[in-house]
């Protein structure tokens, strides 16, 4: 049972409960398309009255970790209750239709937050105006992800959407760096892979059907060096009205003209600041080469026990610009 360092409080209406929590609290985040999740087990108590929708607040060593809501409970008959709570991003699974013009990613997120009565945190100005978009019967996650992708493809910047202890935040990954180092000491086990089989392109070809001239305009960016090494790996797409074809082609080549490198770390020393979307320094020998660089956290799972805090991380690097 967790007796120190952790504070877990459940709010049901005007009542607050601080239940007896068993070891093994897990907090998980993913960078794309999933809410933050907190799972934990508590002991049954006749005085404990909790239900779906109740707010859950979790702190570790006084630091704010998770704020969300109970979505499911399960009792095993042995006196334990398993609870799953999600942060606000869970409500982005809702579907809706949006039609918009000349909106930034930030403005799209703000609109969704307002429409669904969510709590707004710090939203960075992404600046790039998306010319036009029709999102018909799509999840809010997908609507935002599409705006993120369009912004990245046209401006070369990646933005992370996450719940910051009960408030939705949007940040450039360059502002998500955490000053820790993952090495053989801080990360006990790891495996590494490198691939050009997906999301790697060394030739970008974009086209635009000009309604005024009745001609198809072609925009190309390519890496002769990597074409010679890997063969032609082409990205092909139609441009939308208002997009700068050559700028977008050059930006896409910069983003995708690299091997996709994935690193899985098991039982790294825990740091509450690390979440999906964070950037952490990796200092390891990978593929017979010494690596000392930032890598992007795609998935992160924190495991909290009495006097122990570990992280399992999925990292990637080499196929994005930082």
LINUR-V723995 format. One record per pair of residues at least 12 apart in sequence whose ideal C-beta (glycine too) atoms are under 8 Angstrom apart, sorted by the first residue. I is the first residue (numbers start at 1). J is the second residue. D is the distance in whole Angstrom. If there is no record, write none. Layout:
BEGIN
i	j	d
I	J	D
I	J	D
END
This chain:
BEGIN
i	j	d
1	20	6
1	21	7
1	22	6
1	23	7
1	306	7
2	21	5
2	22	7
2	23	6
2	25	7
2	304	7
2	305	7
2	306	5
3	306	6
4	306	7
4	307	7
5	60	6
5	61	5
5	304	8
5	306	8
5	307	7
5	309	8
6	21	7
6	25	7
6	58	7
6	59	7
6	60	6
6	304	6
7	57	8
7	58	7
7	59	4
7	60	8
7	62	8
8	21	5
8	25	7
8	40	7
8	56	7
8	57	7
8	58	5
8	59	8
9	56	7
9	57	5
9	58	8
10	50	5
10	54	5
10	55	7
10	56	6
10	70	7
11	54	6
11	55	4
11	56	8
11	57	7
12	49	6
12	50	6
12	51	6
12	54	5
15	49	7
17	48	6
17	49	8
17	50	7
19	42	4
19	43	7
19	45	7
19	48	6
19	50	8
20	42	6
20	43	4
20	45	7
21	40	6
21	41	7
21	42	5
22	40	7
22	41	4
22	42	7
22	43	7
22	80	7
23	304	8
23	305	4
23	306	6
24	40	7
24	41	7
24	303	7
24	304	8
24	305	6
25	38	7
25	39	7
25	40	5
25	58	7
25	303	8
25	304	4
25	305	8
26	38	7
26	39	5
26	40	7
26	301	6
26	302	7
26	303	6
26	304	8
27	58	7
27	65	6
27	66	5
27	301	7
27	302	4
27	304	7
28	299	7
28	300	7
28	301	4
28	302	8
29	162	7
29	275	5
29	276	4
29	277	8
29	299	7
29	300	5
30	276	5
30	298	7
30	299	5
31	160	6
31	276	4
31	277	5
31	296	7
31	297	7
31	298	5
31	299	7
32	145	6
33	141	5
33	142	8
33	145	6
34	89	7
34	141	8
35	68	8
35	86	4
35	87	5
35	88	7
35	89	4
35	90	4
35	92	7
35	93	8
35	163	7
36	66	6
36	68	7
36	86	7
36	87	4
36	89	6
36	162	7
36	163	5
36	275	8
37	84	7
37	85	7
37	86	6
37	87	8
38	56	6
38	58	6
38	66	5
38	68	6
38	84	8
38	85	5
38	86	8
39	82	7
39	83	7
39	84	5
39	85	8
40	82	8
40	83	6
41	80	5
41	81	7
41	82	5
41	83	7
42	80	7
42	81	5
42	83	7
43	79	6
43	80	6
43	81	8
44	75	7
44	79	5
44	80	7
44	81	6
50	70	7
50	73	7
50	83	8
51	70	7
52	69	8
52	70	5
52	71	6
52	72	7
52	73	7
53	69	6
53	70	7
54	69	7
54	70	5
55	67	7
55	68	7
55	69	6
56	68	6
56	69	7
56	70	6
56	83	8
56	85	4
60	272	6
60	304	6
60	309	7
61	272	8
63	272	5
64	165	4
65	165	7
65	272	5
65	302	8
66	85	8
66	87	7
66	165	7
67	87	7
67	163	7
67	165	5
67	166	4
68	85	5
68	86	5
68	87	4
68	88	7
68	90	7
68	163	7
68	166	8
69	85	6
69	86	7
69	87	8
69	90	7
70	83	6
70	84	7
70	85	5
71	84	6
71	85	6
71	86	5
71	90	7
72	84	5
87	163	4
87	166	8
88	118	5
88	119	7
88	163	5
88	166	7
88	167	8
88	168	6
89	141	8
89	161	7
89	162	7
89	163	5
89	168	7
91	116	6
91	118	6
91	140	7
92	112	8
92	139	7
92	140	4
92	141	5
92	144	7
93	139	6
93	140	7
93	141	6
94	116	7
94	139	7
94	140	6
95	137	6
95	138	6
95	139	5
95	140	8
96	112	8
96	115	7
96	135	8
96	137	8
96	138	7
96	140	6
96	143	7
97	135	6
97	136	5
97	137	6
97	138	7
98	111	7
98	133	7
98	134	8
98	135	5
98	138	8
98	143	6
99	133	7
99	134	5
99	135	7
100	130	7
100	132	7
100	133	6
101	131	7
101	132	5
101	133	8
102	129	5
102	130	7
102	131	7
102	132	8
103	129	7
103	130	6
103	133	8
103	147	8
104	125	7
104	126	5
104	127	6
104	128	6
104	129	6
104	130	7
104	151	8
105	126	4
105	128	7
105	130	7
105	144	8
105	147	4
105	148	6
105	150	8
105	151	5
105	159	6
105	170	7
106	123	5
106	124	7
106	125	5
106	126	5
106	170	6
108	130	8
108	143	7
108	144	6
108	147	5
109	123	6
109	144	6
109	147	8
109	161	7
109	168	7
109	170	6
110	123	6
112	140	5
112	143	7
112	144	7
113	168	6
116	140	7
118	168	6
119	166	6
119	167	5
119	168	7
120	167	6
120	168	6
121	164	5
121	167	3
121	168	5
121	169	4
122	164	7
122	167	8
122	169	5
122	170	8
122	171	7
123	168	8
123	169	7
123	170	4
124	159	7
124	170	6
124	171	6
124	172	6
124	175	7
126	151	5
126	155	8
126	157	7
126	159	6
126	170	7
127	155	7
128	150	8
128	151	5
128	154	6
128	155	5
130	147	6
130	150	5
130	151	7
131	240	6
131	241	5
131	242	3
131	243	7
132	240	7
132	241	7
132	242	7
133	146	7
133	147	7
133	150	8
144	161	6
148	161	7
152	255	7
153	248	6
153	251	6
153	252	6
153	255	7
154	243	6
154	244	7
154	247	7
154	248	5
154	251	6
155	251	7
156	251	5
156	254	6
156	255	7
156	321	6
157	172	6
157	174	8
158	172	7
158	173	5
158	320	6
158	321	8
159	171	7
159	172	6
159	173	7
160	172	8
160	173	6
160	176	6
160	276	8
160	277	3
162	275	6
162	276	7
162	277	6
171	277	7
173	277	7
173	279	6
173	296	6
173	320	8
173	322	6
174	279	8
174	322	6
176	277	5
176	278	5
176	279	5
177	278	7
177	279	4
177	280	8
177	294	7
178	271	7
178	273	5
178	274	5
178	278	5
178	279	7
178	280	5
179	281	8
180	271	5
180	273	8
180	274	7
180	280	6
180	281	7
181	280	8
181	281	5
181	282	8
181	283	5
182	265	6
182	268	6
182	280	6
182	281	7
182	282	5
182	283	7
182	284	7
182	313	7
182	315	8
183	282	8
183	283	4
183	284	6
184	284	7
186	268	6
186	269	5
187	265	4
187	266	8
187	267	7
187	268	4
187	269	8
187	284	8
187	313	8
188	266	6
188	267	4
188	268	7
189	265	7
189	266	4
189	267	6
190	263	6
190	264	6
190	265	5
190	266	7
190	284	7
191	263	8
191	264	5
192	261	7
192	262	7
192	263	5
192	264	8
192	284	8
192	286	5
192	287	7
193	261	7
193	262	5
194	259	5
194	260	7
194	261	5
194	262	8
194	287	6
194	318	8
195	259	7
195	260	5
195	262	8
196	230	6
196	233	7
196	259	6
196	260	7
197	260	8
198	260	6
199	256	6
199	260	5
199	319	6
200	230	8
200	233	6
200	256	6
200	257	7
200	258	7
200	259	6
200	260	6
200	319	7
201	233	5
201	234	6
201	235	4
201	252	7
201	253	7
201	256	4
201	257	7
202	222	6
202	223	5
202	226	4
202	227	5
202	230	6
202	232	7
202	233	5
202	253	8
202	257	5
203	220	7
203	221	8
203	222	4
203	223	7
203	227	6
203	232	5
203	233	7
203	234	5
203	235	7
203	253	8
204	219	8
204	220	7
204	221	5
204	222	7
204	234	8
204	235	5
204	249	5
204	250	8
204	252	5
204	253	5
204	256	8
205	218	7
205	219	7
205	220	5
205	234	6
205	235	7
205	236	5
205	237	8
205	249	8
206	218	7
206	219	5
206	220	8
206	236	8
206	237	6
206	238	7
206	239	5
206	245	5
206	248	6
206	249	5
206	252	8
207	219	7
207	236	8
207	237	8
207	238	6
207	239	7
208	238	7
208	239	4
208	243	8
208	245	6
209	238	8
217	239	8
217	245	6
219	239	7
219	245	4
219	246	5
219	248	7
219	249	5
220	249	6
221	246	7
221	249	4
221	250	5
221	252	7
221	253	4
222	253	7
223	253	7
223	257	5
226	257	6
235	252	6
235	256	6
254	321	6
255	319	7
255	320	6
255	321	6
256	319	6
258	318	5
258	319	5
259	318	5
259	319	7
260	316	7
260	318	7
260	319	5
261	286	8
261	295	8
261	316	6
261	317	5
261	318	4
261	319	7
262	298	8
262	314	7
262	315	7
262	316	5
263	282	7
263	284	8
263	286	7
263	295	6
263	313	8
263	314	8
263	315	4
263	316	7
263	317	7
264	312	8
264	313	7
264	314	5
264	315	8
265	311	7
265	312	7
265	313	4
265	314	8
265	315	7
266	312	5
267	310	5
267	311	8
267	312	7
268	310	7
268	311	5
268	312	7
268	313	6
269	309	8
269	310	7
269	311	7
270	302	6
270	303	8
270	304	8
270	308	8
270	309	3
270	310	5
270	311	5
271	311	7
272	302	7
272	309	8
274	297	6
274	300	6
274	302	8
274	311	6
274	313	7
275	297	7
275	300	5
276	297	5
276	298	6
276	299	6
276	300	5
277	296	8
277	297	6
278	296	8
278	297	5
278	300	7
279	294	4
279	295	7
279	296	6
279	297	7
279	322	7
280	294	7
280	295	6
280	297	6
280	313	8
280	315	7
281	293	7
281	294	6
281	295	8
282	294	8
282	295	5
282	315	7
282	317	8
293	317	7
294	317	7
294	322	6
295	315	4
295	316	6
295	317	4
296	315	6
296	316	5
296	317	6
296	320	6
296	322	8
297	313	6
297	314	7
297	315	6
298	314	5
298	315	7
298	316	5
299	312	8
299	313	7
299	314	4
300	312	7
300	313	6
300	314	8
301	313	8
END
